[in-house]
Amino acid sequence: MRRNRRGAREGLKLRGTLVITVIGKDGKVKTRRVIRNTVTSDGITAICELIVGIRTTPFKYIAIGQGTPSESGLGAEVARKEATVNVPGYAYWEATFTADASWSITEAGIFDAPSGGTMLAYQSFGAVDLSPGDQIRITWSLTLS
């Protein structure tokens, strides 16, 4: 980070962390992963639009899938739900999904709509295998630094 002549910060970056926690039917944590995420170009544009009031739709949905995400969306979405959202000095989302079949989750994203919509951030990762009844908790945070 640099400061300009007036002391204002330049070169701000939006950084995010995705935490994946798998909880078995017995309530015990089976696995936990921490991964850096990718913020989309559309997501950065949407943040700028939120700041100046052009956009009013917040990002409050997390989706998981079994494909490979791209800037435009998830490759093969399995489930999406409204996340618990909190902003204690940074943006924070959390959602827990219960597998109703055998799932092999390989992607996740944050969206502004219950279906379709603009994707703020996404990440692909090595397969997280779930059996029916297992839960996967997605916790996401974004900070501007």
Number of C-alpha atoms within 10 A of each C-alpha: 8 10 10 8 7 6 8 8 12 11 9 10 10 12 15 20 17 23 16 20 19 23 20 18 14 9 10 10 14 15 13 13 12 12 14 15 21 20 20 18 14 15 20 15 12 21 18 13 14 14 10 9 10 11 13 12 13 13 23 21 24 29 25 26 21 20 19 17 21 16 16 15 22 25 17 15 19 17 15 21 19 19 20 14 17 13 10 7 9 11 15 19 21 20 19 20 18 19 18 12 11 12 18 17 21 22 25 31 27 28 25 19 18 13 12 11 14 19 27 26 26 28 21 22 16 9 13 18 15 21 15 13 16 23 21 25 16 22 20 27 19 20 13 11 11
